Amino acid sequence: MKNQILNRLAGRDPLTRFRQLVQWGVLIWCLVLGVQLSLFVRHFESGGSAAYYSRFPGVEAFLPIGALVSLKYWLINGQIDTVHPAALVLFLTFVAMAVLTRKSFCSWLCPVGTIEEVMWKLGQRIFGRLWQPWAWLDRILQSLKYLLLFFFIKLILIDMPAAVLKGFLAAPYWALSDIKMLHFFTGLAGIPLVTIVVLLILSLLFRNPWCRYLCPYGALLGVLSMFSPSRIRRDADVCIDCGTCSKVCPARLQVATRKQIISPECTGCLTCVDSCPQAGALDMALLKRPLPRWLFPVMVLAVFSLGVILGKLSGHWQTSLSYADYQRLIPLLPMLGH
């Protein structure tokens, strides 16, 4: 039994390996999207002398604030923004994932979450342990991401007038926002660079500091996930009270003492389920019915794939900007600020 638990703690279980495979696949694909966008931009910045590469709409997943503006515009006017339609499609897809499969976007698809997981596991190997703030400080720090979420919801969904929405979506800044995001990462310097380096260092010492304390996107998905019919359930009659599930939970949830996990911090990573040495003691359940262990990952990928497919079939995926539009707009980049 002891060896079985140690093997599970080492992350040798099939669900963990499959999730990590998905995570790395998404991370690599994000890098491909970035390289492709860089080559696309270089063609226009070179005046057409560099080879032309197409732009993949998937890069719009990195425009969540613009997607929130686009969401309000859609709700008010019934029209989906045509400049970056994939931004709204992907945003709504991630929302659907939260409602149906908990905050699974964070643990299965988010490249930032993947990088943080790599860092804290590396830190655990280097230092032999991870640190965590005092309980009272941890609760205060966790509130920061919800305050940031409230700020963006109030600023955009509550306070932003319809005329401002329309102006934002029609402006060159929004048209080139994906390219500006690319330049942000390729030209990192000063405060942004220092901030990212500090977060990476903290990720070696603490488990998921960005995700746990600062990510407003994760806060939104976490709140929505509380209404999900999917949740971790523990059968106290079968449980052997080894405490393994609580020890391995990346969100530090006390799974071993709960009958079910409703917390907005649960990302549906299934680490606890995969680590449980007692069959039937811990499962991901849908409407109180335990799911076969392979089914939840299939649901996660199915909801994501369906969202993208519906976006494409409905015609809300490719940008309405033409080659000539980019020829006109990209030279304006230096004048659009940060």
Secondary structure, 3 states (H helix, E strand, C coil): CHHHHHHHHCCCCHHHHHHHHHHHHHHHHHHHHHHHHHHHHHHHHCCCCCCCCCCCHHHHHHCHHHHHHHHHHHHHHCCCCCCCHHHHHHHHHHHHHHHHHCCHHHHHHCHHHHHHHHHHHHHHHHHCCCECCCHHHHHHHHHHHHHHHHHHHHHHHHCCCHHHHHHHHHCHHHHCHHHHHHHHHHCCCHHHHHHHHHHHHHHHHECCHHHHHHCHHHHHHHHHHCCCCEEEEECCCCCCCCCHHHHHCCCCCCHHHCCECCCCCCCCCCHHHHHCCCCCCEEEEECCEECCCCHHHHHHHHHHHHHHHHHHHCCCCCCCCCHHHHHHHHHHHHHCCC
